[in-house]
Amino acid sequence: MLEMRPKCERCEAELSPDADDARICSFECTFCASCATEMKNTCPNCGGELVTRPRRAT
């Protein structure tokens, strides 16, 4: 199951499970949309692509 990390790993902005601005890579590194844009949607940890994190059904 996908780990829904609650904060951006770069700026520590809060990211709720249903946040529209959460971005993740295939290793589930988590960033806010602003930080992802500044990093050109590339994960600084693994070099993978940062994409919009899916939301869970409630």
Secondary structure, 3 states (H helix, E strand, C coil): CCCCCCECCCCCCECCCCCCCEEECCCCCEEEHHHHHHCCCECCCCCCECEECCCCCC
